[in-house]
Amino acid sequence: VLASPLSLAGFVVGHAGLYQALAMFAVAYFIIGMTVLSVCAIATNGALDAGGAYYMISRALGPEFGGSIGIMFFLANVCGSALYVLGLVEAVVDSFGIPPGQKAGTGVHVLPQSYWYELLYGTVLLALCLLVCLVGASIYAKATFLIFLIVAGVLGTILVSFFTTRPIGVPIRLPHFNGSEIENGSFTGFSLATLRDNLGGGYGVDYTTGQMMSFSSVFAVMFNGCTGIMAGSNMSGDLKRPSYSIPRGTISAVLFTYLVYNLLAFLMCATCNRTLLQKDYGFLRDISIFPPLVTVGIYAATLSAAMSNLIGASRILYALARDDLFGRALALAKKTSASGNPVMAVILSWLVVQLVLFSGKLNTIAGVVTTFFLLVYATVNLACLALEWASAPNFRPTFRYFTWHTCLLGIAGCCVMMFLISPVSASASLGFLLLLLLALHYLSPSSTWGYISQALIFHQVRKYLLMLDVRKDHVKFWRPQMLLMVQNPRGSTRLIDFVNDLKKSGLYVLGHIELQDLDMLPSDPLQPQQDSWLSLVDKLNVKAFVSLTLAPSVRHGVRQLLFTSGLGGMRPNTLVLGFYDDAVPQDGLARHPAFTSAREEVPLGFPPLRAPTAPKLLSAREYVGIVADALKMLRNVLLARQLESLDKAWELRRAASPPPSIHVWPVNLLRPDSARYADTCSLFLLQMACVLNMARAWRRAHLRLFLCVEAGTMPHAQEEKLRQLLKDLRIQAQIQLVPWDAVTRLHWQTRRGPPGGPAPTGAAAEEEEEEEAVNFPANATQVSDEYVCAANKLVLEQSPAPAVRFLYLPRPPADTSLYPLYLHQLELLTRGLGPTVLVHGVSAVTSTQL
């Protein structure tokens, strides 16, 4: 970490001046300080392993973010290593290179200068770093400690030199297209005039690259000198006590280097003219009381920084390979030596650094390196912010000097500086990060580290569920919240998919009942089944929850689920049941495209379907009792018959004319003496048909609404009234008049008044309508089987055949002994109709308000 003040302070001050240099240091260390607080918090929250920042991010944000940032952090360290090697080459060439235009050097100037020679020098220096890193972390730690002592001694002599060296002129040889030219810099000693001249910015041409410098380009180069703060965390797998060492070492390094930067900036501005600062980045040798020591210190510090980045890159690569996020692509990097040193990761990192060295000039890659490091720092802050906001009980870092405010400030500072330094590099880096995120999301295996997204979602959902007050519900915002009872999903796949289309972004719960007694069992039998049901939801691609329960009977189990499913304002308001008939169930799960397209057997642990001769788990009386229970609990009820015969893909994608249709019969066909189209149940039936038509897969289908009319009842007036109702409800549907005089004649019971006679009017009519809509009398006793068959035939004759039909479901009779007869009449009414949904609604669900 001491490399930066020695090698970069003069560069920054020479171009930016004292004021802007101090501002750069403040901005850089503000970003670094916020990030260090986040690093310390995460590092003290549990055991750390190899990988440093990658390990922290991946375990906090999950494999997608961790792997993406891990790759970028690896590249940042690789480029940083190359950056320091190239900087060391420049320093060596400045000291020992043959000046341009001379065929042979004099004195110590013996090294030829050219692109290929400098690449050779960089390769040799990088090989030296490789040898140290191959030996292992212990020799690296000893080498860096020795370098620390050397650099600390050099820094002390430099500080003394500012006070003891007399004013001198320093000739500076600069490369020129005709050879070289000489400029004169000067060390004035402490001078108020020199200080005034260096207060403001004076950006010039960088003599090493020939590029005009600016605030952003100088900051980019300077910031790379501050990235050593991650050196300790990168070695987290090699530290004995990382949770103890990382906070103390990192904070100490940051505070020390920040003080040294500011002190050197002031001393240089007060003693060196701008020509010396801008044209000779190695001027400290000329003013030092012992010049060779400065040279050794700069070389040692830069070499240490290069080694630090190389060994950090190798540890990140090893951690990525060990986590298997990229599969076989990084399998080679897993190999270690007998002592545990990841030698193959070191070699692979060295190869990548060697490739980066071909860029040639250090300022060429400084902007990219800075952008990558800033992006990593922003993600570290994001990880800490997510952990803090998730409020998980297990996030208990022993380092408490951070808040979510510091995390947010760190993120904002990193993002702002990324785009100030290079909008192009920042945009490209974010695009690269997004591509890696998407690739890892779809290709990487699931991890066992835990996902912070789940903790954040839980935190937010809990908060919003508490805000979801059922007392503030309004009918215009009503949506269906479905509880579908499934005995065996093998025979209900198409029904599950159909109800998924009906839910209209509402709650959808798959309910299942096991007829067992927990007192007689050693453990809960539902826990092993939970994964199978969740896998089923994933495979069928339906947005549903799963609710399983134990009960002594199916009826008791449905009651339990109606009482307990959901939470707060999100509770099922509609019960969906398959129809009770003698149809032989078919295994639709094995034929479902989710399995057949992948050519795999159904791996889910569901039992085989009930044999046709096996007894049912549910009696007819109990089935109708479930419907009655739901209506008593003010739940809407849907009975679905022959939905497994609905081939939605064929019905909705066939090109034949006419387009598919949805037939809607919003009249109680079992009560011809009280046929109305505007009671609560009829409006609910209309709403459900409209909701299905709004689903993306069903938008091609046309709604057809059937109006049953009798002679002498002014059918056109009824049609106009119904059309106006549809207009008020904004429902697009075609109305079709259906004469049913021949059917009503079969009604065996004498009506309350003569056909065509006067009907109740005024308050009496409203009272009668309300009574019949809410509390039907014994429906099954009012019609004959002959009439029901005629009504069935009437529905069946309407052509063309629809994809699905919606029929009015009468309320079960009050006399429970009539339940089997009631179910028998429902079976007659829907026999042979194909996919049919019987609907009974108990709550107002339509609104004409804005």
Helices and strands as residue ranges (DSSP letters): H 3-43, H 53-61, H 63-96, H 115-135, H 137-164, E 168-176, E 179-187, H 192-197, H 215-224, G 227-230, H 231-234, H 242-271, H 274-279, H 284-287, H 291-322, G 327-334, H 343-356, G 357-359, H 362-390, H 404-421, H 423-443, H 452-467, G 470-472, G 475-477, E 482-485, G 489-491, H 493-502, E 508-514, G 518-520, H 526-540, E 545-550, H 554-564, E 574-578, H 593-596, H 620-632, E 636-641, G 643-645, H 648-653, E 661-665, G 672-674, H 680-694, G 696-698, E 702-709, H 715-728, E 734-739, H 741-744, H 762-774, G 779-781, H 785-797, E 804-808, G 816-818, H 819-830, E 836-840
